[in-house]
Amino acid sequence: MTKNRNIINSSFWTLCMMGFFAILSSTMSKSPVLKPFSLSLGTPTDWTGIVASASTIPGILVSLPVASLSDIYGRKKFVLIAGLIFASAPFLYLLVTVWWQLILVRFYHGFATAIFMPIAEASIAELFPTKRGERISLFASVTYIGRIIAPTLGGYILFATGNNFHTLYLCVAIVGVTALIMALPFLKESKQVMSTKQHDNTVVNFKKIFHGWRTVIYTHGVLPVSLVQASLYYVYGSAEFFLAGYLPEVAKLNEFSTGIIITSIIGIAIFARPYMGRISDKVGRRIPIILGCLISAVPMMVIPFVTSFWILLLLALVFGV
């Protein structure tokens, strides 16, 4: 029993470490480097948004079905696929010579996170059926640390190397390969820890999958909250990408300062999240959601008229809350 528990804990922390390096790598590849890198390739202005959003399309396409498919075919195969993409995608940035190639690389890179995150959370829920909320939250916190560090670290590398994009993406590649290496212990764990999936009755399994999707869609309150969250992610993604251009070009901030401001948005969000959850437990979900939407709109309206580092940092903190 003790040995089995040790294997389970080892699998969990292996996923956490893989998640840390994977998210650090994927976030460094876009923030704050993606905007200046795309402009250096001569990307037309009306295509810069496509460059930014290309990596999110795989999340829409595969996040839901891949989690369901892993229920049938097992988690480890998908963790390995995600790890291989995390490790290989950064090297492709080094080969990009024209702007449209960057869209293809970003699209390919997006599959890594789209596959890994739902599979990792499903694996943790399977490993800890009675503590899945606690363990998934801990896993999310570890990945958020990587997300926090990435913009500042990426900005510093750009600042220190004089905007040498190849050096930065080489660093991203090293971190991505590290994520794959971190996955190897998880892939080698005993089959008795992760349940073995059967390929028989595939038609029945797929019917169950579609039934589960239908149940979620028609559950009262799921779609409105999902649309609100999607809108906020849209705003955050847009802000993260275009701030990487606005701050150095208009506000005349260096890459390191740009990274600090972008990092602050994520950092304050992580710090405030538990408190906001506690407040929503007391007053309900509707009021915090509405207030959050209203508060997040204010900085977005003010930022285009501000160039001071400290005021921009304050607005970023307000937006993050």
Backbone hydrogen bonds, N-H to C=O, Kabsch-Sander energy under -0.5 kcal/mol:
donor,donor_aa,acceptor,acceptor_aa,energy
5,R,1,M,-2.3
6,N,2,T,-2.2
7,I,3,K,-2.0
8,I,4,N,-2.2
9,N,5,R,-2.6
10,S,6,N,-2.4
11,S,7,I,-2.4
12,F,8,I,-2.2
13,W,9,N,-2.5
14,T,10,S,-1.9
15,L,11,S,-2.1
16,C,12,F,-2.2
17,M,13,W,-2.4
18,M,14,T,-2.4
19,G,15,L,-2.8
20,F,16,C,-2.4
21,F,17,M,-2.1
22,A,18,M,-2.7
23,I,19,G,-2.6
24,L,20,F,-2.2
25,S,21,F,-2.3
26,S,22,A,-2.6
27,T,23,I,-2.5
28,M,24,L,-2.1
29,S,25,S,-1.4
30,K,27,T,-1.3
31,S,27,T,-2.7
34,L,30,K,-1.2
37,F,33,V,-2.5
38,S,34,L,-2.7
39,L,35,K,-2.2
40,S,36,P,-2.0
41,L,37,F,-0.9
42,G,39,L,-1.6
43,T,38,S,-1.8
47,W,44,P,-2.1
48,T,44,P,-0.7
48,T,45,T,-1.1
51,V,47,W,-1.9
52,A,48,T,-2.0
53,S,49,G,-2.3
54,A,50,I,-1.4
56,T,53,S,-1.4
57,I,53,S,-0.9
57,I,54,A,-0.6
60,I,56,T,-1.3
61,L,57,I,-2.0
62,V,58,P,-3.1
63,S,58,P,-0.6
63,S,59,G,-1.2
66,V,62,V,-3.0
67,A,63,S,-1.3
68,S,64,L,-1.5
69,L,65,P,-2.8
70,S,66,V,-1.8
71,D,67,A,-0.8
71,D,68,S,-0.7
72,I,68,S,-0.6
72,I,69,L,-0.9
73,Y,69,L,-2.9
74,G,70,S,-1.7
78,F,75,R,-0.6
79,V,75,R,-2.1
80,L,76,K,-2.4
81,I,77,K,-2.1
82,A,78,F,-2.5
83,G,79,V,-2.5
84,L,80,L,-2.3
85,I,81,I,-1.9
86,F,82,A,-2.7
87,A,83,G,-2.0
88,S,84,L,-2.1
89,A,85,I,-2.7
91,F,88,S,-0.8
92,L,88,S,-0.8
92,L,89,A,-1.3
93,Y,89,A,-0.8
93,Y,90,P,-0.6
94,L,90,P,-0.6
94,L,91,F,-0.6
95,L,92,L,-1.3
96,V,92,L,-0.5
96,V,93,Y,-0.9
99,W,41,L,-0.7
101,Q,98,V,-1.0
102,L,98,V,-0.8
102,L,99,W,-0.7
103,I,99,W,-1.0
104,L,100,W,-1.3
105,V,101,Q,-2.2
106,R,102,L,-2.6
107,F,103,I,-2.3
108,Y,104,L,-2.3
109,H,105,V,-2.8
110,G,106,R,-1.9
111,F,107,F,-0.7
111,F,108,Y,-1.2
112,A,109,H,-1.3
113,T,109,H,-0.7
114,A,110,G,-2.0
115,I,111,F,-2.0
116,F,112,A,-2.8
117,M,113,T,-2.0
119,I,115,I,-1.4
120,A,116,F,-3.1
121,E,117,M,-2.3
122,A,118,P,-2.1
123,S,119,I,-2.5
124,I,120,A,-2.3
125,A,121,E,-2.3
126,E,122,A,-1.7
127,L,123,S,-2.2
128,F,124,I,-2.5
131,K,128,F,-0.7
135,R,131,K,-2.5
136,I,132,R,-2.7
137,S,133,G,-2.0
138,L,134,E,-2.0
139,F,135,R,-2.5
140,A,136,I,-2.6
141,S,137,S,-2.2
142,V,138,L,-1.9
143,T,139,F,-2.1
144,Y,140,A,-2.3
145,I,141,S,-1.5
146,G,142,V,-1.3
147,R,143,T,-1.9
148,I,144,Y,-2.5
149,I,145,I,-2.4
150,A,146,G,-1.9
152,T,148,I,-0.7
153,L,149,I,-2.7
154,G,150,A,-3.3
155,G,151,P,-2.6
156,Y,152,T,-2.4
157,I,153,L,-2.3
158,L,154,G,-2.2
159,F,155,G,-2.5
160,A,156,Y,-3.1
161,T,157,I,-1.9
162,G,158,L,-0.5
162,G,159,F,-0.7
163,N,158,L,-3.4
165,F,163,N,-1.2
168,L,164,N,-1.7
169,Y,165,F,-2.6
170,L,166,H,-1.8
171,C,167,T,-1.9
172,V,168,L,-2.3
173,A,169,Y,-2.0
174,I,170,L,-2.0
175,V,171,C,-2.1
176,G,172,V,-2.4
177,V,173,A,-2.6
178,T,174,I,-1.9
179,A,175,V,-1.8
180,L,176,G,-1.6
181,I,177,V,-2.3
182,M,178,T,-2.4
183,A,179,A,-1.0
183,A,180,L,-0.5
184,L,180,L,-0.8
184,L,181,I,-0.8
187,L,183,A,-2.0
188,K,184,L,-1.4
189,E,185,P,-0.6
189,E,186,F,-0.8
193,V,190,S,-1.5
194,M,190,S,-0.8
195,S,193,V,-0.5
202,T,199,H,-0.5
205,N,201,N,-2.2
206,F,202,T,-2.5
207,K,203,V,-2.0
208,K,204,V,-2.0
209,I,205,N,-1.9
210,F,206,F,-2.3
211,H,207,K,-2.1
212,G,208,K,-2.3
213,W,209,I,-2.2
214,R,210,F,-2.2
215,T,211,H,-2.1
216,V,212,G,-2.0
217,I,213,W,-2.4
218,Y,214,R,-2.1
219,T,216,V,-1.0
222,V,219,T,-1.7
223,L,219,T,-0.6
225,V,221,G,-1.5
226,S,222,V,-2.3
227,L,223,L,-2.6
228,V,224,P,-2.1
229,Q,225,V,-2.6
230,A,226,S,-2.6
231,S,227,L,-2.2
232,L,228,V,-2.2
233,Y,229,Q,-2.4
234,Y,230,A,-2.1
235,V,231,S,-2.3
236,Y,232,L,-2.9
237,G,233,Y,-2.8
238,S,234,Y,-2.3
239,A,235,V,-2.8
240,E,236,Y,-3.0
241,F,237,G,-1.9
242,F,238,S,-2.7
243,L,239,A,-2.4
244,A,240,E,-0.8
245,G,242,F,-0.8
246,Y,242,F,-3.0
247,L,243,L,-2.6
249,E,245,G,-1.8
250,V,246,Y,-2.5
251,A,246,Y,-2.0
253,L,247,L,-2.6
258,T,254,N,-2.2
259,G,255,E,-2.3
260,I,256,F,-1.9
261,I,257,S,-2.1
262,I,258,T,-2.2
263,T,259,G,-2.5
264,S,260,I,-2.1
265,I,261,I,-1.0
266,I,262,I,-1.1
267,G,263,T,-2.9
268,I,264,S,-2.3
269,A,265,I,-1.2
270,I,266,I,-2.1
271,F,267,G,-2.0
272,A,268,I,-2.6
273,R,269,A,-1.7
276,M,272,A,-2.6
277,G,273,R,-2.4
278,R,274,P,-2.0
279,I,275,Y,-2.4
280,S,276,M,-2.5
281,D,277,G,-1.5
282,K,278,R,-0.9
282,K,279,I,-0.8
283,V,279,I,-2.6
284,G,280,S,-1.7
289,I,285,R,-1.9
290,I,286,R,-2.4
291,L,287,I,-2.8
292,G,288,P,-2.5
293,C,289,I,-2.0
294,L,290,I,-2.2
295,I,291,L,-3.0
296,S,292,G,-2.2
297,A,293,C,-1.0
298,V,294,L,-1.0
298,V,295,I,-0.5
300,M,296,S,-0.8
301,M,297,A,-1.4
301,M,298,V,-0.7
302,V,298,V,-1.5
303,I,299,P,-2.8
305,F,302,V,-2.3
306,V,303,I,-2.0
312,L,308,S,-2.5
313,L,309,F,-2.4
314,L,310,W,-2.1
315,L,311,I,-2.6
316,A,312,L,-2.2
317,L,313,L,-2.1
318,V,314,L,-2.2
319,F,315,L,-2.5
320,G,316,A,-2.3
321,V,317,L,-1.8
